[in-house]
Amino acid sequence: MTNLEESLRRELLRTNRSGAYSSSTLVDCNTRKYHGLLVVPVPEIDDENHVLLSSFDCTVVQHGAEFNLGLHKYQGNNFSPKGHKYIREFDASKVPTTTYRVGGVILKREIIFRHYEDCILIRYTLEDAHSATTLRFRPFLAFRSVRQFTHENSVASREYHDVENGIKTCMYQGYPDLYMQFNKKNEFHFQPDWYRGIEYPKEQERGYASNEDLYVPGYFEVPIKKGESIVFAASTKPQKTNQLKRLFQEEVDERVPRDNFYHCLVTAAHQFHNRHVASGDLAKADDNDDRYLLAGYPWFKCRARDTFISLPGLTLAIEESDYFELVMKTAERGLREFMEGKPLTVKIYEMDQPDVPLWAIWAIQQYAKAEGREKCFDKYGQLVIDIVKYIEEGGHPNLRLDDNGLLYSNGRDRAVTWMNSTANGRPVVPRSGYIVEFNALWYNALRFCASLAQDRGDVASQQHLEALAQTTKESFVATFVNEYGYLLDYVDGNMMDWSVRPNQIFAVAFDYSPLSQQQMKSVVDICTRELLTPKGLRSLSPKSGGYNPMYVGPQTQRDYAYHQGTAWPWLGGFYMEACLKLYKRTRLSFVERQMVGYEDEIDYHAIGTISELFDGNPPFHGRGAMSFAMNVAEILRTMKLLEKYSYQK
């Protein structure tokens, strides 16, 4: 903890169900503009999150001497006030807990985010002290979007109002009031000032502007006795201060301990849950409110493709089919609105991407395996039928079914697949035409839909779908299988992409594959040789032109590396599913060894979760967003598959 080289690269994330969060490094030194103690959506302004309370510095005062436990980085690589040197212990097993020692004073601080309210709670416990002790707290306020910075200005309001055991303040019009309250009486000293030149090194690394000024309205002083605990709340609503201690303990009791790899991933999975409540009161949400899965933290919103790919792993793999149904209820509404050409009433982005309805069918297929085909057909059978019919009849504006049974999509000018990075307004990887995973998804969807028709005795539909699937299968093999034993990434007229990419693995991993057993083994072999890393599959083989495995540097440099060699754990999930499907129990120990590469990550980048992507070359550093839904989902789904194959004879 006292070695900033180590501690500043490790981050913590706490969330609630509105999309609000609290995040910083282990030593509470903010290193991103996205970091903050209370970061909340403000729908009245825009659809971004906003940092209200950036940090909350605690100072121990004894005999007139002050020991500031805070830590900020200023320009010129200056750290102040260097409170990390007082840290003696850190524990994140249930609630992130930091223990400080200042002479004879031992102070424990625990932080928790309320599940159903935009409210952060901090409990300070004085475990030991030999004389009278006072705690002094300075709030650092930002009141700005996570994508911007704040600087000293004359517009910011200095006004504040006393509330029960604290104050409320609001720096700018349009923002909610920020309530800062304690569970006991305290004194607030109004001493307004700007702390200038605070710097965020993660933004520097990413080639962005990286410094800002934060406003401190003054400080609170609270006396504390040995053995006493005091609770602080920062919230967008007033709190009943006599209940803060009880609220804190109730929140602690609800938490799953991060005592093993699986529990860490379950906790991470729950962090992606997102509710939109008509009344605006999360605590009053019911099953009629919209439920979503955020694509990741700290900057991702709910995206359609990510939702369907991550939904089975984040719900079914951890025995939470009820949440699958709630999310799918919202997503189905969005899908139907899109297919019917109506304005979307759901907050799901990129619903128009051509592979989205195909991934929806794949997600429903996983539900059928978990909950039974009869229940699946009752709930989602009509949706599957309608999606297949919609695609077959040419309803999608950028998905054409050709006579050869293959789907064609134009991705030359706009990215249409998950490899969606752009530079100068153009796709970095312009995948267009017959795209390999689109057609693997299509074949799988046709066969799945045919099997549902067979279940209910609809012979005509079954025969039609199987005939179409057979045409797709023959064309798929003729179009994508090359003489070197792997699959072309896309084919557009005379243009064929011979790059060895991971998208071919889907044609093996899905329940229904257009490939022969030998072809499937050949694809898995080349993915193993050229794409496999301890952190998933590379997005491009080192032997292919343009290999760029290091996701570092300014935005443009990172855009060119994003899908040109970086490794993605969620792709590794499909790779391991393909291995188990082909080789069954003989590959169990191999897959278990692969999982170790992810388990190491739990303690390294963002504690208890998996980051967005990794460098494609050793030492495979985690990069991008600190927590990514598809990665967490596919690792959980792989663990479930391991369990299934372990019990098979």
Secondary structure, DSSP 4 states (H G I P E B T S, - for coil): ---HHHHTT-EEEEE-TTS-EEEEETTS---STT-EEEEEE-TTT-SSEEEEEEEEEEEEEETTEEEE---EEETTTEEES-GGGGEEEEE-SSS-EEEEEETTEEEEEEEEE-TTSSEEEEEEEEEE-SS-EEEEEEEEEEEEETTS-----SSS---EEEETTEEEE-SSTTSPPEEEEESS--EEEEEEEEEEEEE-HHHHHTTS--EEEEEEEEEEEEEE-TT-EEEEEEESS---GGGHHHHHHHHHHHSPP--SHHHHHHHHHHHTEEEE-TTS-GGG--TTSEEEE-SEESS---BHHHHHHHHHHHTGGGT-HHHHHHHHHHHHHHHHHHHTTPPP-S--B-TTSTTHHHHHHHHHHHHHHHH-HHHHIIIIIHHHHHHHHHHHTT-STT-EE-TTS-EEB--SSS--SS---EETTEESS---BEEHHHHHHHHHHHHHHHHHHHHTT-HHHHHHHHHHHHHHHHHHHHHHB-TTSSB-SEEETTEE-----GGGGHHHHSSS-SS-HHHHHHHHHHHHHHTEETTEEESS-TTSTT------SSHHHHHHHTTTT-EEHHHHHHHHHHHHHHHGGGGHHHHHHHHHHHHGGGGTSBTTS--SEE-SSTT--EESSSEEHHHHHHHHHHHHHHHHHHH--
